């Protein structure tokens, strides 16, 4: 059985004044954009990169302004023996890599090209400078 740890640090650019914002950057074990990956990864090379995207939405309640609300892990290979049923942790980071919010979960077993989605609240979109994702199992 493969024991895998996949650590992804992803830089995300957030612009104020937009009502819907999505940023993504992929990282794999053999190609790096702006990030890092630890081998052996549960995501096979043939499946491509796991991408992280998030959407900012306006909130009229405190804290007022644009907030990073929905974060998705896209193109996760949840096939048997790959990233199926693995624990994950997603952290939105700000200046100096300070954590702004964190969500955890477990991947499904729905096959290749799956999406994991989580909801954040109270995280100011203009404060987000990066996203860290760790998948273990």
Secondary structure, 3 states (H helix, E strand, C coil): CCCCEEEEEEECCCCCCCCCCCCCCEECCCCCCCCCCCCCCCCCHHHCCEEEEEEEEEECCCCCEEEEEEEEEEEEEECCCCCCCCEEEEEEECHHHCEEEEEEEECCCCEEEEEEEEECCCCEHHHCCEEEEEEEC
